[in-house]
């Protein structure tokens, strides 16, 4: 028998069924429920790709409803009902956003890439809907005008200042027609950045250099050859060997391969990425992206995208960045040319009959190293086994410096089998953080190395940090140890410096948590942490033979320490070239941006004008695969590694003068820098810690640029 309902009752019944279905769907989606795991650690074993799209839709709508309620609050604006309420809004949306963006970088697939592409313009629109909300900005602006009378404590006062600036820079004061154009620009820029990221990842996976004969791999270790064979087999190329590419211009195998023709082939394949035509070609995309960024800057009242970006950095102006790069370039290139001359001398002595080319640099740099310091990377690698470097190097130094301890948690789920999780405790035994370590390269992972947060610390929200580190170390064949280069060791220490910045955060408001500091300050703590990689006490503790456990011989240790300035002309020049390219693209007016077919010519002209067009040393990244600036948040900011290194080198001098690896020094650094996040002006924090202004002479000495005009070579 059918039950006949009156229309209103019928509608209520339908709505009840729909609500019950929605609740059931929500309860089945782990992204829409609080994680039952410590610190809100993501339940990776329950999260499926199909959970993300509905979670985003639900949580974006939820945050916009929260923001609308703040904007329409009937009471006069107060710090609590406006600023604090805004900080509390979107908590679950932020959690899902961090999980998804981290997986999109670390363990992507076609489904995630599709979601990422569809989400990019939606997320841009979502953030615009908040920052361009006129009623909300009116409340913030009212508070900002009355800030001197509010009696706010320092972090709260800074939150008001920074939030007001954020909204103004986002276009809150633009006329409605200009805001409409700004929204369109933001949506298209977001889509282009996502497309760039995906092109780079897909092409690097499709660009492995296939080698037919094992004999052509002479110079590689048996483990490296086995890994190349396994990589080829995974690509259904059984019996061949695949040399996979990393995202940088240089490739690790170039230091060892004896076959010059193969070195050239590998190097050219690396440099050609993104510019060969076909589906992965990024040239037109770069031109469009640079033009739109320049147009957006003009709309917001800035002469260029670089001027817009740098306003919020400690460098502050385009002129300051240009001067830093221009001041260092001549000495760096001069050093690189001297290094090249040393290598050419070996080539000539061997009667090889060719001029040094970019694909020869790493190979002959190792020969120079052997002659000058009587060792090469091959001698080091047996003493640099990954697990020992991590536990007895990175963690050992952190324990000595900060008193923190680490316990591996094998009970927590991970998104990929090689990922490891550690529980981190303070010296008093209290829980500090959870730390994920994801170190191996794989096709699902973007290039480079980075740190990220799955949960930000905030006293307001009662949240504690869950931090991840990601590297791209080639995974050896099954049963083989993971032996690192010294560059990879340094990178491991570097990324852990970012992790410490997140772990030690002790701020009230999520706006200031951890690494939410100016881009040209964020690298400072991580670069300081690199010093412990070569600190004698630490180096002796982890540099042990992977089979025998014997420590690295004292004579070899001394050579490693003596060679720290080796090849710095190359390292500085390739970095400066990339930084100068970044500025060249982002200091353009909209009408100055070349068309897609002019991208390579523009790049060559920019390098020539800057004085870094030295063929044996290409930029660390060419424009077409420069993910840092075209999709990774470093646009007009790649200089920041060098800017931060001024502070880093100066701080290393302070540590050395004050006893080095001590708890007293670590506690000072933690309390005065790492725990403060963005809750105070970055340079004020630095000057308080250091007790003085930074001195660039320490950086110049470190990189061998203090007397670059004299002597031969750049040995260290």
C-alpha positions as CSV (number, residue, x, y, z in Angstrom):
1,X,0.0,0.0,0.0
2,X,1.4,3.4,-1.0
3,X,1.4,6.1,1.6
4,X,0.1,9.4,0.3
5,X,1.8,12.4,1.9
6,X,0.7,16.0,1.8
7,X,3.1,18.0,-0.4
8,X,4.8,19.8,2.5
9,X,5.2,16.5,4.5
10,X,6.4,14.8,1.3
11,X,9.1,17.5,0.9
12,X,10.2,17.1,4.5
13,X,10.5,13.4,4.1
14,X,12.6,13.8,0.9
15,X,14.9,16.3,2.6
16,X,15.2,13.9,5.6
17,X,16.3,11.1,3.3
18,X,18.7,13.4,1.5
19,X,20.2,14.6,4.8
20,X,20.6,11.0,6.1
21,X,22.3,10.0,2.9
22,X,24.6,13.1,3.1
23,X,25.5,12.2,6.7
24,X,26.1,8.6,5.7
25,X,28.4,9.7,2.9
26,X,30.2,12.1,5.3
27,X,30.7,9.4,7.9
28,X,32.2,7.1,5.2
29,X,34.7,9.8,4.2
30,X,37.7,9.8,6.6
31,X,38.6,13.3,5.4
32,X,35.4,14.6,6.9
33,X,36.0,13.1,10.3
34,X,38.6,14.0,12.9
35,X,41.6,11.6,12.7
36,X,41.7,9.2,15.7
37,X,45.5,9.0,15.4
38,X,47.9,11.0,17.5
39,X,48.3,14.7,16.6
40,X,45.6,14.3,13.9
41,X,48.0,12.2,11.9
42,X,46.3,11.4,8.6
43,X,44.7,7.9,8.4
44,X,46.4,7.1,5.1
45,X,45.2,3.5,5.1
46,X,41.6,4.7,4.9
47,X,42.0,7.7,2.6
48,X,41.1,7.0,-1.0
49,X,41.5,9.2,-4.1
50,X,37.7,9.4,-4.5
51,X,37.4,11.0,-1.0
52,X,39.1,14.2,-2.0
53,X,36.7,15.9,-4.4
54,X,33.6,15.6,-2.2
55,X,35.6,16.6,0.9
56,X,36.9,19.7,-0.8
57,X,33.4,20.7,-2.0
58,X,31.9,20.2,1.5
59,X,34.7,22.0,3.4
60,X,35.1,24.9,1.0
61,X,31.4,25.6,1.3
62,X,31.7,25.3,5.1
63,X,34.6,27.7,5.3
64,X,32.8,30.3,3.1
65,X,29.7,30.0,5.4
66,X,32.0,30.6,8.4
67,X,33.5,33.6,6.7
68,X,30.1,35.0,5.7
69,X,29.0,34.7,9.3
70,X,32.0,36.7,10.5
71,X,31.5,39.3,7.8
72,X,27.8,39.7,8.7
73,X,28.3,39.6,12.5
74,X,25.7,42.0,14.0
75,X,28.1,43.3,16.7
76,X,30.8,45.9,16.1
77,X,34.1,44.3,15.0
78,X,36.4,43.2,17.7
79,X,39.7,41.3,17.6
80,X,37.9,38.2,18.9
81,X,34.8,38.2,16.7
82,X,36.7,39.0,13.5
83,X,40.4,38.2,13.6
84,X,40.3,35.2,16.0
85,X,37.2,33.9,14.3
86,X,38.9,34.2,10.9
87,X,41.9,32.2,12.2
88,X,39.5,29.5,13.5
89,X,37.7,29.3,10.2
90,X,38.4,26.6,7.6
91,X,40.3,24.4,10.1
92,X,39.1,21.1,8.4
93,X,39.5,22.6,5.0
94,X,43.2,23.4,5.8
95,X,43.8,19.9,7.0
96,X,42.4,18.3,3.8
97,X,44.3,20.9,1.7
98,X,47.6,19.9,3.3
99,X,47.0,16.2,2.9
100,X,46.0,16.5,-0.7
101,X,48.8,18.9,-1.8
102,X,51.4,16.8,0.0
103,X,50.2,13.6,-1.7
104,X,50.0,15.4,-5.1
105,X,53.7,16.2,-4.7
106,X,54.9,13.0,-3.1
107,X,52.7,10.2,-4.4
108,X,50.6,11.3,-7.4
109,X,48.6,9.3,-10.0
110,X,46.3,10.1,-12.9
111,X,43.3,10.5,-10.6
112,X,45.1,12.9,-8.2
113,X,46.4,14.8,-11.1
114,X,42.9,15.1,-12.6
115,X,41.5,16.3,-9.2
116,X,44.5,18.8,-8.9
117,X,43.8,20.2,-12.3
118,X,40.1,20.6,-11.7
119,X,40.7,22.1,-8.2
120,X,43.3,24.7,-9.2
121,X,40.8,27.4,-10.5
122,X,38.3,26.5,-7.8
123,X,40.8,27.0,-5.0
124,X,41.9,30.3,-6.5
125,X,38.2,31.4,-6.5
126,X,37.8,30.1,-3.0
127,X,40.6,32.3,-1.6
128,X,39.4,35.2,-3.7
129,X,35.9,34.9,-2.2
130,X,37.5,35.3,1.3
131,X,40.1,38.0,0.5
132,X,37.8,40.0,-1.7
133,X,34.8,39.9,0.7
134,X,34.0,43.6,1.1
135,X,32.1,43.3,4.3
136,X,34.8,41.2,5.9
137,X,37.6,43.6,4.8
138,X,35.5,46.5,6.2
139,X,35.6,44.9,9.6
140,X,39.4,44.2,9.4
141,X,40.0,47.7,8.1
142,X,38.0,49.2,11.0
143,X,40.1,47.3,13.5
144,X,43.3,48.3,11.7
145,X,42.4,52.0,11.9
146,X,41.8,51.6,15.7
147,X,44.7,49.3,16.4
148,X,46.6,51.7,18.7
149,X,43.5,51.7,21.0
150,X,42.9,48.0,21.1
151,X,45.6,47.1,23.7
152,X,46.6,44.0,21.8
153,X,49.6,41.9,22.9
154,X,52.5,41.7,20.4
155,X,51.5,38.5,18.5
156,X,47.8,39.6,18.3
157,X,48.9,43.1,17.1
158,X,51.1,41.5,14.4
159,X,48.1,39.3,13.4
160,X,46.0,42.3,12.8
161,X,48.8,44.1,10.8
162,X,49.6,41.0,8.7
163,X,46.0,40.1,8.0
164,X,45.2,43.7,6.9
165,X,48.3,43.6,4.5
166,X,47.3,40.2,3.2
167,X,43.8,41.5,2.2
168,X,45.1,44.7,0.7
169,X,47.7,42.8,-1.4
170,X,45.0,40.4,-2.5
171,X,43.0,43.3,-4.0
172,X,40.5,44.1,-1.3
173,X,40.7,47.8,-2.1
174,X,40.2,47.4,-5.9
175,X,37.1,48.6,-7.7
176,X,34.6,45.9,-8.4
177,X,35.5,45.7,-12.1
178,X,39.2,45.3,-11.3
179,X,38.3,42.6,-8.8
180,X,36.5,40.7,-11.5
181,X,39.5,40.8,-13.7
182,X,41.8,39.9,-10.8
183,X,39.6,36.8,-10.1
184,X,40.0,35.7,-13.7
185,X,43.7,36.2,-13.6
186,X,44.1,34.3,-10.4
187,X,42.1,31.3,-11.7
188,X,44.1,31.1,-14.9
189,X,47.4,31.5,-13.2
190,X,46.5,28.7,-10.8
191,X,45.6,26.4,-13.7
192,X,48.8,27.2,-15.6
193,X,50.9,26.5,-12.5
194,X,49.3,23.2,-12.0
195,X,49.8,22.3,-15.7
196,X,53.5,23.2,-15.4
197,X,53.9,21.0,-12.4
198,X,52.2,18.1,-14.1
199,X,54.1,18.5,-17.3
200,X,57.5,18.5,-15.5
201,X,56.6,15.3,-13.5
202,X,55.2,13.4,-16.5
203,X,58.1,14.3,-18.8
204,X,60.8,13.4,-16.2
205,X,59.1,10.0,-16.0
206,X,59.0,9.7,-19.8
207,X,62.6,10.9,-20.3
208,X,64.7,8.1,-18.9
209,X,67.8,7.6,-21.1
210,X,67.8,4.0,-22.3
211,X,71.2,2.3,-22.7
212,X,71.5,-0.9,-24.7
213,X,74.9,-2.2,-23.5
214,X,76.1,-2.6,-19.9
215,X,79.6,-1.8,-21.2
216,X,78.5,1.8,-21.9
217,X,77.8,2.2,-18.1
218,X,81.5,1.8,-17.2
219,X,82.2,3.9,-14.2
220,X,78.9,3.2,-12.4
221,X,79.0,0.9,-9.4
222,X,77.5,-2.6,-9.6
223,X,74.6,-1.4,-7.4
224,X,73.9,1.6,-9.7
225,X,74.0,-0.7,-12.8
226,X,71.6,-3.1,-11.1
227,X,69.3,-0.1,-10.3
228,X,69.4,1.0,-13.9
229,X,68.5,-2.5,-15.0
230,X,65.6,-2.7,-12.6
231,X,64.3,0.7,-13.8
232,X,64.4,-0.4,-17.4
233,X,62.6,-3.7,-16.5
234,X,59.9,-1.6,-14.7
235,X,59.4,0.3,-18.0
236,X,59.1,-3.0,-19.9
237,X,62.6,-2.6,-21.3
238,X,64.1,-5.9,-20.0
239,X,67.7,-6.4,-20.9
240,X,68.4,-2.7,-21.2
241,X,69.3,0.0,-18.6
242,X,67.4,3.1,-17.8
243,X,69.1,6.3,-16.4
244,X,66.2,8.2,-14.8
245,X,66.4,12.0,-14.7
246,X,66.2,14.2,-11.6
247,X,64.6,17.6,-11.9
248,X,67.9,19.6,-11.9
249,X,70.0,20.3,-15.0
250,X,72.8,18.1,-13.6
251,X,72.4,14.4,-13.3
252,X,74.2,12.2,-10.7
253,X,75.5,9.7,-13.2
254,X,77.5,12.4,-15.0
255,X,80.1,12.2,-12.3
256,X,80.9,8.6,-12.9
257,X,80.1,7.6,-16.5
258,X,83.3,7.1,-18.6
259,X,81.5,7.0,-21.9
260,X,81.6,10.7,-23.0
261,X,79.0,10.2,-25.8
262,X,76.5,8.8,-23.2
263,X,77.3,11.7,-20.8
264,X,76.4,14.1,-23.6
265,X,73.2,12.2,-24.4
266,X,72.2,12.2,-20.8
267,X,73.0,15.9,-20.3
268,X,71.2,17.0,-23.5
269,X,68.1,15.0,-22.6
270,X,68.1,16.8,-19.2
271,X,68.4,20.3,-20.6
272,X,65.8,19.7,-23.4
273,X,62.9,19.0,-21.1
274,X,59.9,21.1,-21.6
275,X,61.1,22.5,-24.9
276,X,61.0,19.6,-27.4
277,X,57.4,20.1,-28.6
278,X,54.6,17.7,-27.9
279,X,52.4,17.4,-24.8
280,X,55.1,18.3,-22.2
281,X,56.3,21.5,-23.9
282,X,56.2,24.3,-21.4
283,X,57.3,27.2,-23.5
284,X,53.9,28.7,-24.4
285,X,52.7,28.0,-20.8
286,X,55.7,29.9,-19.4
287,X,55.1,32.9,-21.6
288,X,51.4,33.0,-20.7
289,X,52.1,32.6,-17.0
290,X,54.8,35.4,-17.0
291,X,52.4,37.7,-18.8
292,X,49.5,37.1,-16.5
293,X,51.6,37.5,-13.4
294,X,52.9,40.8,-14.8
295,X,49.4,41.9,-15.6
296,X,48.2,41.1,-12.1
297,X,51.0,43.1,-10.6
298,X,50.1,46.1,-12.7
299,X,46.5,45.8,-11.7
300,X,47.5,45.8,-8.0
301,X,49.6,48.9,-8.5
302,X,53.1,47.4,-8.8
303,X,55.6,47.8,-11.6
304,X,56.3,44.1,-11.9
305,X,55.6,40.7,-10.4
306,X,59.0,40.8,-8.7
307,X,58.2,44.1,-7.1
308,X,54.9,42.7,-5.8
309,X,56.6,39.5,-4.4
310,X,59.6,41.2,-2.9
311,X,57.6,43.8,-1.0
312,X,56.8,41.1,1.6
313,X,60.4,39.7,1.8
314,X,63.2,40.8,4.0
315,X,65.1,41.9,0.9
316,X,62.1,44.3,0.3
317,X,63.0,45.7,-3.2
318,X,64.0,44.6,-6.7
319,X,67.0,46.8,-6.4
320,X,68.3,45.0,-3.3
321,X,68.0,41.6,-5.0
322,X,69.6,42.8,-8.2
323,X,72.5,44.2,-6.3
324,X,73.1,41.0,-4.4
325,X,73.1,38.9,-7.5
326,X,75.2,41.4,-9.5
327,X,77.8,41.8,-6.8
328,X,78.4,38.1,-6.5
329,X,78.2,37.1,-10.2
330,X,81.7,38.3,-11.5
331,X,83.6,36.5,-8.7
332,X,81.5,33.3,-9.0
333,X,82.0,33.1,-12.8
334,X,85.7,33.8,-12.4
335,X,86.0,31.0,-9.9
336,X,84.1,28.7,-12.3
337,X,86.4,29.6,-15.2
338,X,89.5,28.7,-13.0
339,X,87.9,25.4,-12.1
340,X,87.2,24.8,-15.8
341,X,90.9,25.5,-16.6
342,X,92.0,23.0,-14.0
343,X,89.8,20.4,-15.7
344,X,90.9,21.3,-19.2
345,X,94.5,20.8,-18.0
346,X,93.7,17.2,-17.1
347,X,91.9,16.7,-20.5
348,X,94.9,18.0,-22.3
349,X,97.3,16.0,-20.3
350,X,95.3,12.9,-21.1
351,X,95.4,13.9,-24.8
352,X,91.7,13.4,-25.0
353,X,91.4,16.1,-27.7
354,X,88.3,18.0,-26.8
355,X,87.3,21.1,-24.9
356,X,85.5,20.8,-21.6
357,X,81.7,20.8,-22.0
358,X,78.9,20.9,-19.5
359,X,78.5,17.1,-19.6
360,X,82.2,16.7,-18.7
361,X,82.2,18.9,-15.7
362,X,81.2,16.5,-12.9
363,X,83.4,13.7,-14.3
364,X,86.5,15.9,-14.4
365,X,85.7,17.7,-11.2
366,X,86.1,14.3,-9.6
367,X,89.5,13.9,-11.2
368,X,90.5,17.3,-9.9
369,X,89.3,16.3,-6.4
370,X,91.3,13.1,-6.5
371,X,94.4,15.0,-7.5
372,X,94.0,17.8,-5.1
373,X,92.6,16.0,-2.1
374,X,93.4,12.4,-2.9
375,X,89.8,11.2,-2.6
376,X,86.6,11.1,-4.7
377,X,82.9,10.6,-4.0
378,X,83.3,6.8,-4.7
379,X,85.5,6.6,-1.6
380,X,83.0,8.4,0.5
381,X,79.8,6.5,-0.4
382,X,80.5,3.3,1.5
383,X,80.7,5.4,4.7
384,X,77.4,7.2,4.0
385,X,74.7,4.7,4.4
386,X,71.3,6.3,4.5
387,X,69.9,4.8,7.8
388,X,73.1,5.6,9.6
389,X,73.2,9.2,8.3
390,X,69.6,9.7,9.4
391,X,69.8,8.1,12.8
392,X,73.4,8.7,13.8
393,X,73.9,12.0,12.0
394,X,70.7,14.0,11.6
395,X,69.0,12.8,14.7
396,X,72.2,12.6,16.7
397,X,73.0,16.2,16.1
398,X,69.4,17.3,17.0
399,X,69.6,15.3,20.2
400,X,72.9,16.9,21.2
401,X,71.7,20.4,20.3
402,X,68.1,20.4,21.5
403,X,67.7,17.3,23.7
404,X,65.0,15.8,21.5
405,X,64.7,12.0,21.0
406,X,63.2,9.9,18.2
407,X,61.3,6.6,18.3
408,X,60.2,5.0,15.0
409,X,56.4,4.3,14.9
410,X,55.7,1.3,12.8
411,X,52.0,1.2,13.9
412,X,51.0,4.4,12.0
413,X,49.8,4.0,8.4
414,X,51.8,5.4,5.5
415,X,50.9,6.3,1.9
416,X,53.9,4.4,0.4
417,X,55.8,1.5,1.8
418,X,59.2,3.2,2.0
419,X,57.9,6.1,4.1
420,X,58.9,6.0,7.8
421,X,57.4,7.8,10.8
422,X,59.1,8.9,14.0
423,X,57.7,10.1,17.2
424,X,59.7,13.1,18.5
425,X,59.9,13.9,22.2
426,X,61.3,16.8,24.1
427,X,64.1,16.4,26.6
428,X,61.6,16.2,29.5
429,X,59.8,13.3,27.7
430,X,56.8,15.2,26.5
431,X,55.5,14.6,23.0
432,X,56.7,17.2,20.5
433,X,55.8,16.1,17.0
434,X,55.4,13.3,14.5
435,X,57.9,13.3,11.7
436,X,57.5,11.5,8.3
437,X,60.6,10.6,6.2
438,X,60.0,10.0,2.5
439,X,63.4,9.8,0.9
440,X,63.3,7.7,-2.3
441,X,62.7,8.9,-5.9
442,X,59.8,7.3,-7.8
443,X,57.6,8.1,-10.8
444,X,54.8,9.3,-8.6
445,X,56.9,11.9,-6.9
446,X,57.9,15.4,-8.1
447,X,61.6,16.3,-8.3
448,X,63.8,18.0,-5.7
449,X,63.7,18.0,-1.9
450,X,61.2,19.7,0.4
451,X,59.6,19.8,3.8
452,X,55.9,20.0,4.4
453,X,53.4,20.1,7.2
454,X,50.4,17.8,7.7
455,X,49.4,19.6,10.8
456,X,50.5,23.1,11.9
457,X,51.1,23.9,15.5
458,X,48.7,26.5,17.0
459,X,47.9,27.2,20.7
460,X,44.6,28.8,19.6
461,X,43.5,25.6,17.8
462,X,45.3,23.2,20.2
463,X,47.1,21.5,17.4
464,X,50.6,20.1,17.4
465,X,52.9,19.5,14.4
466,X,53.1,16.6,12.0
467,X,55.9,17.4,9.6
468,X,57.3,15.6,6.6
469,X,60.7,15.6,4.7
470,X,61.0,14.5,1.1
471,X,64.1,13.8,-1.0
472,X,64.7,12.1,-4.3
473,X,67.5,9.6,-3.6
474,X,67.7,6.9,-6.2
475,X,66.4,3.6,-4.7
476,X,69.0,0.8,-5.0
477,X,68.1,-2.7,-6.2
478,X,66.6,-5.0,-3.7
479,X,69.0,-6.1,-1.0
480,X,71.5,-3.3,-1.8
481,X,72.3,-0.6,0.7
482,X,71.4,3.0,0.0
483,X,74.7,4.8,-0.2
484,X,74.6,8.6,-0.5
485,X,76.7,11.2,-2.1
486,X,77.8,14.0,0.2
487,X,75.4,16.4,-1.5
488,X,72.6,14.0,-0.5
489,X,73.8,14.0,3.0
490,X,73.8,17.8,3.1
491,X,70.3,17.8,1.7
492,X,69.1,15.5,4.4
493,X,70.4,17.8,7.1
494,X,69.0,20.8,5.2
495,X,65.5,19.5,5.0
496,X,65.5,18.5,8.6
497,X,66.3,22.1,9.4
498,X,62.9,23.0,7.9
499,X,61.3,20.2,9.9
500,X,62.8,21.6,13.1
501,X,61.3,25.0,12.3
502,X,57.9,23.3,12.1
503,X,58.3,21.0,15.1
504,X,59.5,23.7,17.5
505,X,56.8,26.3,16.6
506,X,55.2,27.7,19.7
507,X,52.8,30.4,18.4
508,X,49.2,31.2,19.2
509,X,47.8,31.8,15.7
510,X,48.0,29.4,12.8
511,X,48.9,32.4,10.5
512,X,52.4,32.4,12.1
513,X,53.0,28.7,12.6
514,X,56.4,27.1,11.7
515,X,57.8,28.1,8.4
516,X,55.2,30.8,7.6
517,X,57.9,33.4,7.4
518,X,59.2,35.5,4.5
519,X,60.4,33.3,1.7
520,X,63.9,34.7,1.9
521,X,64.1,33.9,5.6
522,X,62.5,30.4,5.5
523,X,65.8,28.8,4.2
524,X,67.9,30.3,7.0
525,X,67.2,27.7,9.7
526,X,67.5,24.8,7.2
527,X,70.8,26.1,5.9
528,X,72.1,26.6,9.5
529,X,71.3,22.9,10.1
530,X,73.6,21.9,7.2
531,X,76.6,22.9,9.4
532,X,76.2,19.8,11.5
533,X,76.8,17.5,8.5
534,X,80.5,18.3,8.6
535,X,80.8,19.1,12.3
536,X,83.6,16.7,13.4
537,X,81.7,15.2,16.3
538,X,78.7,14.5,14.1
539,X,80.6,13.3,11.0
540,X,82.6,10.8,13.0
541,X,79.4,9.4,14.5
542,X,77.6,8.6,11.2
543,X,80.5,8.2,8.7
544,X,81.0,4.4,9.2
545,X,81.4,1.7,6.6
546,X,78.1,0.1,5.8
547,X,79.5,-3.4,6.0
548,X,82.1,-3.3,8.7
549,X,81.0,-0.5,10.8
550,X,84.5,0.9,10.8
551,X,84.7,4.7,11.1
552,X,85.8,6.7,8.1
553,X,89.6,6.8,8.3
554,X,90.8,10.0,10.0
555,X,92.8,11.0,6.9
556,X,89.8,10.7,4.7
557,X,87.7,12.7,7.2
558,X,90.3,15.5,7.2
559,X,90.2,15.5,3.4
560,X,86.4,15.8,3.4
561,X,86.6,18.8,5.7
562,X,89.4,20.4,3.8
563,X,87.5,20.1,0.5
564,X,84.4,22.0,1.6
565,X,85.1,24.9,-0.8
566,X,85.8,22.6,-3.7
567,X,83.8,23.3,-6.9
568,X,82.1,26.3,-5.3
569,X,82.6,28.3,-8.5
570,X,80.4,25.9,-10.3
571,X,77.9,25.6,-7.5
572,X,77.6,29.4,-7.1
573,X,77.4,30.1,-10.8
574,X,74.7,27.5,-11.6
575,X,72.6,28.8,-8.7
576,X,73.1,32.5,-9.6
577,X,72.2,31.7,-13.2
578,X,68.9,30.2,-12.1
579,X,68.2,33.1,-9.8
580,X,69.0,35.7,-12.5
581,X,66.6,33.9,-14.9
582,X,63.9,34.0,-12.2
583,X,64.3,37.8,-11.9
584,X,64.5,38.3,-15.6
585,X,61.1,36.7,-16.1
586,X,59.5,38.4,-13.2
587,X,60.7,42.0,-13.7
588,X,59.1,42.2,-17.1
589,X,56.1,44.4,-18.0
590,X,53.2,42.6,-19.6
591,X,54.1,43.8,-23.1
592,X,57.7,42.8,-22.7
593,X,57.0,39.0,-22.2
594,X,58.1,37.0,-25.2
595,X,55.9,34.6,-27.1
596,X,56.3,30.9,-26.4
597,X,58.6,30.4,-29.4
598,X,60.9,33.1,-28.0
599,X,61.4,31.6,-24.5
600,X,64.7,29.9,-25.2
601,X,66.1,33.0,-26.9
602,X,64.9,35.2,-24.0
603,X,66.7,32.9,-21.6
604,X,69.9,33.0,-23.5
605,X,69.8,36.8,-23.8
606,X,69.1,37.1,-20.0
607,X,72.1,34.9,-19.1
608,X,74.3,36.8,-21.5
609,X,73.3,40.3,-20.1
610,X,73.9,39.1,-16.5
611,X,77.3,37.7,-17.4
612,X,76.6,34.1,-16.6
613,X,76.5,32.6,-20.1
614,X,79.3,30.2,-19.4
615,X,78.5,27.1,-21.5
616,X,80.1,24.5,-19.2
617,X,77.9,25.7,-16.3
618,X,74.2,25.8,-17.3
619,X,71.7,27.1,-14.9
620,X,70.7,24.8,-12.1
621,X,67.2,24.9,-13.7
622,X,66.3,26.0,-17.1
623,X,63.1,27.9,-17.5
624,X,61.1,25.0,-19.0
625,X,61.6,22.8,-15.9
626,X,62.1,25.5,-13.2
627,X,59.3,24.3,-10.9
628,X,60.4,26.5,-8.0
629,X,59.4,29.6,-9.8
630,X,56.7,28.5,-12.2
631,X,54.7,26.3,-9.8
632,X,56.4,26.0,-6.5
633,X,55.9,29.3,-4.7
634,X,59.4,30.8,-5.3
635,X,58.5,33.1,-8.2
636,X,60.9,36.1,-8.0
637,X,62.2,34.4,-4.9
638,X,64.8,31.8,-5.9
639,X,67.5,34.3,-4.8
640,X,66.3,33.6,-1.2
641,X,68.6,30.6,-0.7
642,X,71.6,33.0,-1.2
643,X,70.0,35.8,0.9
644,X,69.3,33.3,3.7
645,X,72.9,32.0,3.4
646,X,74.2,35.4,4.4
647,X,72.3,34.9,7.7
648,X,73.3,31.2,7.8
649,X,77.1,31.8,7.3
650,X,77.0,34.6,9.9
651,X,75.2,32.3,12.4
652,X,77.6,29.5,11.8
653,X,80.4,31.9,12.9
654,X,78.3,32.6,16.1
655,X,77.9,28.9,16.8
656,X,81.6,28.2,16.3
657,X,82.5,31.1,18.6
658,X,80.2,30.0,21.3
659,X,81.1,26.3,21.6
660,X,79.2,24.7,18.7
661,X,77.0,21.7,19.3
662,X,75.8,22.4,22.8
663,X,72.3,22.4,24.5
664,X,72.8,26.0,25.5
665,X,73.3,27.1,21.9
666,X,70.5,24.9,20.7
667,X,68.0,26.2,23.3
668,X,68.9,29.8,22.3
669,X,68.3,29.1,18.6
670,X,65.1,27.2,19.4
671,X,63.7,29.9,21.7
672,X,64.7,33.0,19.7
673,X,64.3,31.7,16.1
674,X,62.7,28.3,15.6
675,X,59.8,28.6,18.1
676,X,58.7,32.1,16.9
677,X,57.6,31.3,13.4
678,X,56.3,34.4,11.7
679,X,55.0,35.9,15.0
680,X,57.6,38.7,14.9
681,X,59.6,40.5,12.2
682,X,62.2,38.1,10.8
683,X,65.2,40.4,10.9
684,X,64.3,41.6,14.4
685,X,64.4,37.9,15.5
686,X,67.7,37.4,13.8
687,X,69.3,40.5,15.3
688,X,68.1,39.5,18.7
689,X,69.6,36.1,18.3
690,X,72.9,37.2,16.8
691,X,73.3,40.4,18.8
692,X,74.4,42.2,15.6
693,X,73.6,42.8,11.9
694,X,74.6,39.9,9.6
695,X,78.0,40.3,7.9
696,X,78.3,39.1,4.3
697,X,82.0,38.4,4.7
698,X,81.3,35.0,6.2
699,X,79.3,34.0,3.1
700,X,82.1,35.3,0.8
701,X,84.7,33.3,2.6
702,X,82.6,30.1,2.6
703,X,82.1,30.2,-1.1
704,X,85.7,31.2,-1.9
705,X,84.6,34.7,-3.2
706,X,86.5,36.8,-0.6
707,X,89.7,36.6,-2.7
708,X,88.3,35.2,-6.0
709,X,90.5,37.4,-8.1
710,X,93.8,35.8,-6.9
711,X,95.3,32.3,-6.9
712,X,94.4,29.3,-8.9
713,X,91.5,26.9,-8.5
714,X,88.9,27.0,-5.7
715,X,90.2,24.1,-3.6
716,X,88.9,23.7,-0.2
